[in-house]
Amino acid sequence: MDWQNLAYAATQIVHNFGAVAVVGGAACALAWRDATVQRRLAWIVLIGWATQAASGATFGAISFYHYGKFPDIHGIAVAALGVKMACAALGFTLAAWQLFAYPSAASSRQVWLALCGLGALALSSAAVLRWFS
């Protein structure tokens, strides 16, 4: 059995579920106005962004473990990775703010729109990263 490919595949599965959580959770929160539901969705989105960051770092760690260096990416792929990392940091921060700052209904809607956009941008950047690496 090729343990490296198994590790990459398992990490990709976790990464994919994180992507579903950040985009799906934010999109659902835009549809449901109930505060209890939105709070649960904020937790899902927060955990999803943390999962995205941790599994993304795990991809690099697997490469470093097996090859003694991080993946050799350059140009557009590096920019796409930077965008993904910025989305994860900002998405995590906004989801935490949504949970703990108790924003007004109008501000809350803006945060959910931003979280949905960040999730879509991170997914788009993932496609660019994969294509150009």
C-alpha positions in Angstrom: 0.0 0.0 0.0 1.2 3.5 -0.9 0.9 5.3 2.5 1.7 8.7 1.0 -1.2 8.5 -1.4 -3.4 7.2 1.3 -2.4 10.2 3.5 -3.1 12.6 0.6 -6.5 11.1 -0.1 -7.6 11.1 3.6 -6.5 14.7 3.9 -8.3 15.6 0.7 -11.5 14.1 2.1 -11.2 16.2 5.3 -10.4 19.3 3.2 -13.5 18.7 1.0 -15.8 18.4 4.0 -14.3 21.7 5.3 -15.1 23.3 2.0 -18.7 22.1 2.2 -19.0 23.5 5.8 -17.7 27.0 4.9 -19.7 27.5 1.8 -22.8 25.5 2.7 -23.0 26.8 6.2 -22.8 30.4 5.1 -25.4 29.9 2.3 -27.8 28.2 4.7 -27.4 31.0 7.2 -28.5 33.5 4.5 -31.7 31.5 4.1 -32.6 30.8 7.8 -33.2 33.8 10.0 -33.7 32.0 13.2 -31.0 33.0 15.7 -30.5 29.5 17.2 -30.0 28.0 13.7 -27.6 30.8 12.7 -25.5 30.3 15.8 -25.2 26.5 15.0 -24.3 27.4 11.4 -21.7 29.9 12.7 -20.1 27.0 14.7 -20.1 24.8 11.6 -18.5 27.6 9.5 -15.9 28.3 12.2 -15.0 24.6 12.5 -15.0 24.4 8.7 -12.5 27.2 8.3 -10.3 25.6 11.0 -10.5 22.3 9.2 -9.5 24.0 5.9 -6.4 25.6 7.5 -5.4 22.4 9.3 -5.9 20.1 6.3 -4.2 22.6 4.0 -1.1 22.6 6.3 -1.3 18.8 6.4 -0.8 18.6 2.6 2.5 20.5 3.0 3.5 18.4 6.0 2.9 15.1 4.0 5.1 16.4 1.2 7.8 17.5 3.6 7.7 14.2 5.4 8.0 12.1 2.2 10.3 14.4 0.2 12.1 16.5 2.7 10.7 19.7 1.2 7.5 21.5 0.6 5.7 21.2 -2.8 7.5 23.0 -5.6 4.9 25.6 -6.6 5.5 29.0 -8.2 3.8 31.9 -9.9 0.1 31.7 -10.1 -0.1 28.7 -7.8 1.7 30.6 -5.0 -0.8 33.5 -5.5 -3.7 31.1 -5.3 -2.3 29.5 -2.2 -2.0 33.0 -0.6 -5.6 33.8 -1.5 -6.7 30.5 0.1 -4.8 31.2 3.3 -6.1 34.8 3.5 -9.7 33.5 3.0 -9.2 31.0 5.8 -7.8 33.6 8.2 -10.5 36.1 7.4 -13.3 33.5 7.3 -12.3 32.1 10.7 -12.1 35.6 12.1 -15.5 36.6 10.7 -17.2 33.4 11.9 -15.8 33.9 15.4 -17.0 37.5 15.4 -20.4 36.3 14.3 -20.4 33.9 17.2 -19.0 36.0 20.0 -19.8 39.7 19.1 -23.5 39.3 18.7 -23.8 41.6 15.7 -27.1 43.3 14.7 -29.3 41.6 12.1 -28.1 43.9 9.4 -24.4 43.4 10.3 -25.0 39.7 10.6 -26.3 39.5 7.1 -23.3 41.3 5.8 -21.0 38.9 7.6 -22.8 35.9 6.2 -22.6 37.4 2.7 -18.8 37.9 3.2 -18.4 34.4 4.5 -20.2 33.0 1.5 -18.0 35.0 -0.8 -14.8 34.0 1.0 -15.8 30.3 0.7 -16.5 30.7 -3.0 -13.2 32.5 -3.5 -11.3 29.9 -1.6 -12.9 27.1 -3.7 -12.0 29.0 -6.9 -8.5 29.5 -5.7 -8.2 25.8 -5.0 -9.0 25.0 -8.6 -6.3 27.5 -9.8 -3.8 26.1 -7.3 -4.5 22.5 -8.5 -4.3 23.5 -12.2 -1.1 25.5 -11.9 0.9 23.3 -9.5 
